[in-house]
């Protein structure tokens, strides 16, 4: 746990949030009624996590505080993996398993992310340990803690329910008696009941994961490397070899192997019909890998425990030999961590995340003038202005309609196509913050508002400046002279012409990453 906590804190303030983290940051600072309204239309699967983070961010709304729950959850998971190893294969294997979990790069990655996945991993690891205790306790009361932890974990993320499938396979491999099955079935059924409404609501929000694609064998290979303490080289192959040896430890394999294979296997199979797979959704399955690797290392240590020395034998049960093997294994893991240090260091760079909204804001503050209109293409780009409003404080969001927190959406509602055309007709220049893919001539968004943005920019404006940073394009568009304007295609016009109020200061009152409002000074020296 000390190792995991240290690794989790190392570089946790990487100088910028990416898109999903900014959603957590912004939603958690809304009022509870505003969060509740949002969950009716979007992100119901993260509802409990948002409410939890709402409490956490009352301490201090900053990026480090945003990630601290994940650091603490990963720390707890390392301790739980070690406890599982102790129960299944002894203290030495427990020590090695916990350290292996701590030094795995994927663990450190999600330990530093302001999302729920590290908390879900802790919940599943805790439930697995409680499962073993309930099996050994053989009393009805022993199943209550298990069912409670499973229910809370599944409410944090509904795909954690696949952990129950892994536990069912474990009970089958352990050949438990009928009364144990009855206790588990009652606890699992009680845990699933409160999750069913969440599943029903989230089915109506399935469009949020429409970007996922059908996984292939490349996804399987990537997952295998992510679950290893090293993505390639001697660390990867050594871990894979020891994992294979660990399969011979029947009790450990009965617990660890289903946890490692069943949730990813089910999700990969379902995703062939309806794509739902992403490795972060099965982060909790990673706990099975270090348990098997540590068990394999323990088995090899046992085989080497009796070596001839001067015609005699040195027995493994001698305390000094056991201590030497335990410390030696820990040193090997330290060496593996040092060997993979470049991977860990690279992962602590903000550039290693999908995007960096702080960079977008910094670019805007250098280029935009007070009063300039700004247009986000697509509208999700507005997250940069909401999370880091410093660069956008004195500009006008020309498409936004009303307050974002009160809209019941993640990044606000925009004007209708007709109203947006009228707003753009009143300006001679406009800054466009766009994702690189949105400027591809072949991109055709389904949203009519997004299509209107692109059509007006092409027909009535020309590009004067362009700045590119981390996959985000900032362009200054200026109006074409009247003689150069192309004839408008009548089909490009929208029938919606209702007048709507123009939001002169759309970011006013938005909470920022330093706890201030957009129309007030920062509470401290943090950027944005």
C-alpha positions in Angstrom: 0.0 0.0 0.0 2.9 2.4 0.7 4.4 1.6 -2.7 1.1 2.2 -4.4 0.4 5.4 -2.6 3.8 6.7 -3.5 3.5 5.8 -7.1 0.0 7.3 -7.2 1.1 10.6 -5.8 4.1 10.8 -8.1 3.2 13.4 -10.8 -0.5 13.5 -9.8 -0.5 17.3 -10.6 0.3 16.9 -14.2 -0.9 20.4 -15.2 -4.1 19.8 -17.0 -7.4 17.8 -17.1 -8.5 15.8 -20.1 -12.1 15.7 -21.3 -13.6 13.0 -19.1 -11.9 14.4 -16.0 -13.2 17.8 -16.7 -16.7 16.3 -16.9 -16.2 14.9 -13.4 -14.8 18.2 -12.2 -17.7 20.3 -13.6 -20.6 18.0 -12.8 -19.4 17.4 -9.2 -19.5 21.2 -8.6 -23.1 21.5 -9.6 -25.9 21.4 -7.0 -27.5 18.1 -6.2 -30.7 19.0 -8.0 -28.7 20.0 -11.1 -26.8 16.7 -10.9 -30.0 14.8 -10.5 -31.5 16.5 -13.6 -28.4 15.7 -15.6 -28.6 12.0 -14.8 -32.0 11.7 -16.3 -30.6 12.4 -19.8 -26.9 11.5 -19.6 -24.2 9.8 -17.5 -26.6 7.9 -15.2 -23.9 5.2 -15.0 -21.6 7.6 -13.2 -24.3 9.1 -10.9 -23.2 7.7 -7.6 -19.6 8.7 -8.4 -20.6 12.3 -9.2 -22.5 12.6 -5.9 -19.5 11.2 -4.1 -17.1 13.7 -5.8 -19.6 16.5 -5.1 -18.8 15.9 -1.4 -15.0 15.5 -2.1 -14.7 18.8 -4.1 -16.3 20.8 -1.3 -12.9 20.4 0.5 -11.1 22.2 -2.4 -12.1 22.2 -6.1 -8.7 21.5 -7.5 -7.1 19.0 -9.9 -5.1 17.1 -7.2 -8.2 16.8 -4.9 -10.1 15.5 -8.0 -7.6 12.6 -8.4 -7.0 11.8 -4.7 -9.9 9.4 -4.4 -8.5 7.4 -7.2 -5.1 7.4 -5.6 -6.5 6.2 -2.3 -8.7 3.6 -4.0 -5.7 2.2 -5.9 -3.8 2.1 -2.6 -6.6 0.1 -1.0 -6.7 -2.3 -4.0 -3.0 -3.0 -3.7 -3.6 -3.9 0.0 -6.6 -6.1 -0.9 -4.7 -7.9 -3.6 -1.9 -8.6 -1.0 -4.5 -9.8 1.5 -5.9 -12.2 -1.2 -2.5 -13.4 -1.9 -1.8 -14.1 1.8 -5.1 -16.0 2.2 -4.6 -18.0 -1.0 -0.8 -18.7 -1.1 0.9 -17.3 2.0 2.5 -14.0 3.2 5.4 -14.1 0.7 3.0 -14.5 -2.3 0.8 -11.8 -0.8 3.7 -9.3 -0.6 4.7 -10.0 -4.2 1.1 -9.8 -5.5 0.5 -6.5 -3.8 3.8 -5.0 -5.2 3.1 -6.4 -8.6 -0.3 -4.7 -8.7 1.3 -1.4 -7.5 4.0 -1.4 -10.2 1.7 -2.2 -13.2 1.6 0.9 -15.4 -2.1 0.5 -16.0 -2.8 0.7 -12.3 -0.8 3.9 -12.0 -2.6 5.4 -15.0 -6.0 5.0 -13.5 -4.8 5.9 -10.0 -4.2 9.4 -11.4 -7.5 9.8 -13.2 -10.5 11.7 -11.8 -13.0 8.9 -12.9 -14.6 6.0 -11.1 -12.5 3.1 -12.4 -10.0 2.9 -9.6 -12.8 2.9 -7.0 -14.6 0.1 -8.9 -11.4 -1.9 -8.9 -11.1 -1.5 -5.1 -14.7 -2.6 -4.7 -14.3 -5.8 -6.8 -11.1 -6.7 -5.0 -12.8 -6.1 -1.6 -15.8 -8.2 -2.7 -13.5 -11.0 -3.8 -11.8 -11.1 -0.4 -15.2 -11.0 1.4 -16.3 -13.9 -0.9 -13.5 -16.1 0.4 -14.3 -15.1 4.0 -18.0 -15.9 3.5 -17.2 -19.3 2.0 -15.0 -20.1 5.0 -17.4 -18.7 7.5 -20.4 -20.7 6.1 -23.0 -18.5 7.9 -25.8 -16.5 6.5 -24.5 -13.3 8.3 -21.1 -13.6 6.5 -22.8 -12.9 3.2 -24.2 -9.4 4.1 -20.8 -7.5 3.8 -20.2 -9.2 0.5 -23.6 -8.3 -0.9 -23.3 -4.7 0.4 -19.9 -4.1 -1.3 -21.0 -5.7 -4.5 -24.1 -3.5 -4.7 -22.1 -0.3 -4.0 -19.5 -1.3 -6.6 -22.1 -2.0 -9.3 -23.8 1.4 -8.5 -20.4 3.0 -9.1 -20.3 1.4 -12.6 -22.8 -1.2 -13.7 -20.3 -3.3 -15.7 -18.8 -4.3 -12.3 -21.7 -6.8 -12.3 -19.5 -9.0 -14.5 -17.4 -9.6 -11.4 -20.3 -11.7 -10.0 -19.9 -14.0 -13.0 -16.3 -14.4 -12.1 -17.2 -15.2 -8.5 -19.7 -17.8 -9.7 -17.0 -19.6 -11.7 -14.8 -19.4 -8.6 -17.4 -21.2 -6.5 -17.8 -23.8 -9.2 -14.0 -24.5 -9.3 -13.8 -24.6 -5.5 -16.7 -27.2 -5.5 -18.5 -25.5 -2.6 -21.5 -27.2 -1.0 -25.1 -26.2 -1.8 -25.5 -24.0 1.3 -22.7 -21.8 0.1 -24.3 -21.5 -3.3 -27.6 -20.5 -1.6 -25.8 -17.9 0.5 -24.0 -16.5 -2.5 -27.2 -16.5 -4.7 -29.1 -14.5 -2.0 -26.3 -12.0 -1.6 -25.8 -11.6 -5.4 -29.5 -11.2 -6.0 -29.9 -8.6 -3.3 -26.9 -6.7 -4.7 -28.3 -6.7 -8.3 -31.7 -5.5 -7.4 -30.8 -1.8 -6.8 -28.7 -1.9 -10.0 -31.6 -2.8 -12.3 -33.1 0.7 -12.4 -29.6 2.1 -13.3 -29.3 -0.4 -16.1 -32.8 0.5 -17.4 -32.0 4.2 -17.4 -28.5 3.8 -18.9 -29.9 1.8 -21.8 -31.7 4.9 -23.0 -28.3 6.7 -22.9 -26.4 4.2 -24.9 -25.6 6.8 -27.5 -22.8 8.0 -25.2 -20.7 4.9 -26.1 -21.6 5.0 -29.8 -17.9 5.9 -30.5 -16.8 2.4 -29.4 -15.9 0.0 -32.1 -16.1 -3.8 -32.4 -13.0 -5.1 -30.7 -10.7 -7.6 -32.5 -7.7 -9.6 -31.6 -5.6 -6.5 -31.5 -7.8 -5.3 -28.5 -7.1 -8.6 -26.8 -3.4 -8.3 -27.3 -3.4 -4.7 -26.0 -5.3 -5.8 -22.9 -2.8 -8.5 -22.2 0.0 -6.0 -22.3 -1.8 -3.5 -20.2 -2.4 -6.1 -17.5 1.3 -6.9 -17.4 3.9 -5.0 -15.2 5.7 -4.3 -18.5 4.3 -3.9 -22.0 7.1 -5.9 -23.6 10.6 -7.2 -23.2 11.9 -9.3 -20.4 9.4 -8.0 -17.8 6.4 -8.9 -20.0 7.6 -12.4 -20.9 8.9 -13.2 -17.4 5.5 -12.2 -15.9 3.7 -14.3 -18.6 5.9 -17.3 -17.8 5.3 -17.0 -14.0 1.5 -16.6 -14.6 1.5 -19.9 -16.5 3.3 -21.6 -13.6 0.8 -20.0 -11.2 -2.0 -21.9 -12.9 -0.8 -25.1 -11.2 -1.6 -23.5 -7.8 -5.2 -24.8 -7.8 -6.7 -22.7 -5.0 -5.1 -19.4 -6.3 -6.1 -20.2 -9.9 -9.7 -20.9 -8.8 -10.0 -17.3 -7.6 -7.6 -15.3 -9.8 -8.2 -16.9 -13.2 -11.9 -16.3 -13.4 -11.4 -12.7 -12.2 -8.8 -12.2 -14.9 -10.6 -13.8 -17.8 -14.4 -13.9 -17.2 -15.3 -10.1 -17.2 -13.1 -9.2 -20.2 -14.2 -12.3 -22.0 -17.9 -11.6 -21.6 -17.5 -7.9 -22.5 -15.4 -8.8 -25.6 -18.0 -11.3 -26.7 -21.0 -9.0 -26.2 -19.1 -6.2 -28.0 -19.1 -8.3 -31.2 -22.8 -7.6 -31.4 -23.0 -4.3 -29.5 -19.7 -2.5 -28.9 -19.2 -1.8 -25.2 -15.6 -2.8 -24.7 -12.9 -0.6 -23.3 -10.1 -1.8 -21.1 -10.9 0.7 -18.4 -14.3 -0.9 -18.0 -12.6 -4.1 -16.8 -9.7 -2.5 -14.9 -10.8 -4.5 -11.8 -10.0 -7.8 -13.6 -6.3 -6.8 -13.6 -6.1 -8.0 -9.9 -6.1 -11.6 -11.1 -2.8 -11.3 -13.0 -0.5 -10.4 -10.0 -2.1 -13.1 -7.9 -1.2 -15.7 -10.5 2.2 -14.3 -11.2 3.0 -14.2 -7.5 1.7 -17.8 -7.0 3.9 -18.9 -9.9 6.9 -17.2 -8.4 6.1 -18.9 -5.0 5.9 -22.3 -6.7 9.3 -21.8 -8.3 10.7 -20.7 -5.0 9.3 -23.8 -3.4 11.0 -26.0 -6.1 14.3 -24.2 -5.4 13.8 -24.3 -1.6 15.6 -27.5 -1.2 19.0 -27.3 -2.8 22.0 -29.5 -2.1 24.7 -27.8 -0.2 27.7 -29.9 0.8 25.7 -33.1 0.7 22.9 -31.7 2.8 19.7 -29.9 2.1 18.6 -26.3 2.9 14.9 -26.5 3.8 12.4 -23.8 2.7 10.8 -23.8 6.1 13.9 -22.3 7.7 13.0 -18.7 8.6 16.0 -17.1 7.2 15.5 -18.8 3.8 11.9 -17.7 3.7 12.9 -14.1 4.6 15.6 -14.2 2.0 13.3 -15.3 -0.7 10.6 -12.8 0.2 13.1 -9.9 0.2 14.8 -11.2 -2.9 11.5 -11.3 -4.8 10.6 -7.8 -3.6 14.0 -6.6 -5.0 13.3 -8.2 -8.3 10.0 -6.3 -8.5 11.8 -3.1 -7.7 14.3 -3.8 -10.5 11.3 -4.5 -12.8 9.8 -1.1 -11.8 13.1 0.7 -12.5 13.3 -1.1 -15.9 9.8 0.2 -16.8 10.4 3.6 -15.4 10.3 5.3 -18.8 6.8 3.9 -19.3 5.7 5.3 -15.9 7.3 8.7 -16.5 5.7 9.0 -19.9 2.3 8.2 -18.4 2.6 11.1 -16.0 2.8 13.6 -18.8 -0.4 15.5 -19.7 0.5 14.9 -23.3 -0.1 11.1 -22.8 -3.8 11.7 -22.1 -6.3 12.0 -25.0 -6.3 15.8 -24.7 -5.2 18.6 -22.3 -7.9 21.3 -21.8 -5.5 23.6 -19.9 -3.3 23.9 -23.1 -6.4 24.9 -25.1 -7.2 27.7 -22.6 -3.6 28.9 -22.5 -3.6 29.1 -26.3 -6.9 31.0 -26.3 -5.6 33.6 -23.7 -2.7 34.4 -25.9 -4.6 34.8 -29.2 -8.1 36.1 -28.4 -9.1 39.7 -27.8 -11.7 40.9 -25.3 -15.2 40.8 -26.9 -14.2 38.3 -29.6 -16.9 35.8 -30.5 -15.9 32.1 -30.2 -17.5 29.0 -31.8 -16.9 25.4 -30.6 -16.9 22.7 -33.2 -18.2 20.3 -32.1 -19.9 21.7 -28.9 -18.0 19.2 -26.6 -15.0 21.6 -27.1 -16.8 24.0 -24.7 -15.4 21.8 -21.9 -12.1 23.7 -22.2 -13.8 27.0 -21.6 -15.8 25.6 -18.7 -13.0 23.9 -16.9 -10.3 26.6 -17.7 -12.2 29.8 -18.3 -9.2 32.1 -18.0 -8.6 32.1 -21.7 -12.3 32.6 -22.5 -13.4 35.0 -19.7 -13.7 38.1 -21.9 -14.9 36.4 -25.1 -18.5 35.6 -26.2 -19.7 32.1 -26.8 -21.8 32.9 -29.8 -23.7 29.6 -30.0 -24.5 29.0 -26.3 -28.0 29.4 -25.1 -28.4 29.9 -21.3 -26.5 28.5 -18.3 -24.6 25.2 -18.7 -25.3 23.9 -15.1 -29.0 24.6 -15.4 -29.3 23.1 -18.8 -29.3 19.4 -17.7 -26.5 18.7 -20.2 -22.7 18.2 -19.9 -21.7 21.2 -22.0 -24.8 23.3 -22.6 -27.6 23.8 -25.1 -26.9 25.7 -28.3 -29.0 28.0 -30.4 -31.1 26.6 -33.2 -29.6 26.6 -36.7 -31.6 29.6 -37.8 -30.8 31.6 -34.7 -27.1 30.6 -35.0 -27.0 31.9 -38.6 -28.4 35.3 -37.5 -25.9 35.5 -34.7 -23.0 34.7 -37.0 -24.3 37.2 -39.5 -23.8 40.0 -37.0 -20.0 39.5 -36.6 -17.1 40.1 -38.9 -14.7 37.7 -37.2 -15.0 34.6 -35.1 -12.6 32.3 -33.4 -13.2 28.6 -33.9 -12.0 26.0 -31.4 -12.2 22.7 -33.2 -11.2 19.1 -32.9 -8.9 18.2 -35.8 -11.4 15.6 -37.1 -14.2 18.2 -37.2 -12.3 20.2 -39.9 -12.1 17.2 -42.2 -14.1 18.0 -45.3 -15.6 14.4 -45.2 -16.9 14.8 -41.6 -20.7 15.1 -41.6 -22.1 15.5 -38.1 -25.7 14.2 -37.5 -26.5 17.3 -35.4 -28.0 20.1 -37.6 -26.5 22.8 -35.4 -23.0 21.4 -36.1 -23.7 21.2 -39.8 -24.9 24.8 -39.7 -21.6 25.9 -38.1 -19.6 24.2 -40.8 -21.8 25.5 -43.6 -21.7 29.1 -42.5 -17.9 29.1 -41.9 -17.3 27.7 -45.4 -19.8 30.0 -47.2 -19.3 33.3 -45.4 -15.9 33.3 -43.7 -12.3 32.6 -44.6 -9.4 31.5 -42.4 -6.9 34.2 -41.4 -4.9 32.5 -38.6 -4.5 28.9 -37.5 -2.9 27.5 -34.3 -2.6 23.8 -33.6 -1.8 22.3 -30.2 -2.3 18.7 -28.9 -4.9 17.8 -31.6 -7.0 21.0 -31.1 -7.1 23.7 -33.8 -7.7 27.3 -33.0 -8.6 29.3 -36.1 -9.5 32.9 -36.7 -12.2 33.2 -39.4 -12.9 36.6 -40.9 -15.9 37.5 -43.1 -15.4 37.3 -46.8 -15.9 40.6 -48.8 -19.4 40.8 -50.2 -18.1 40.2 -53.8 -16.5 36.9 -52.8 -19.4 35.4 -50.9 -20.8 32.3 -52.7 -24.5 31.9 -53.4 -26.1 30.1 -50.4 -27.8 26.8 -51.1 -31.4 27.1 -50.0 -31.1 23.6 -48.5 -28.6 24.9 -46.0 -31.2 27.0 -44.3 -33.1 25.7 -41.4 -36.8 26.3 -40.8 -36.2 27.2 -37.2 -36.3 31.0 -36.9 -37.5 31.5 -33.3 -35.7 34.4 -31.7 -33.6 33.4 -28.7 -31.6 35.6 -26.2 -27.9 36.0 -26.9 -25.7 35.0 -24.0 -23.3 38.0 -23.8 -21.4 36.5 -20.8 -22.1 32.7 -21.0 -19.3 31.7 -18.7 -20.3 34.0 -15.9 -20.9 32.1 -12.7 -19.3 28.9 -13.9 -17.1 27.2 -11.3 -13.5 26.9 -12.3 -10.7 24.6 -11.4 -9.5 27.0 -8.7 -12.9 27.3 -7.0 -13.6 30.8 -8.3 -16.3 31.9 -10.6 -15.6 32.9 -14.2 -16.5 36.5 -13.4 -14.3 36.8 -10.3 -10.6 36.5 -9.5 -9.0 33.1 -8.8 -9.0 31.9 -5.2 -5.3 31.0 -5.5 -2.5 30.9 -7.9 -3.6 27.8 -9.8 -3.8 28.1 -13.6 -7.3 28.7 -14.9 
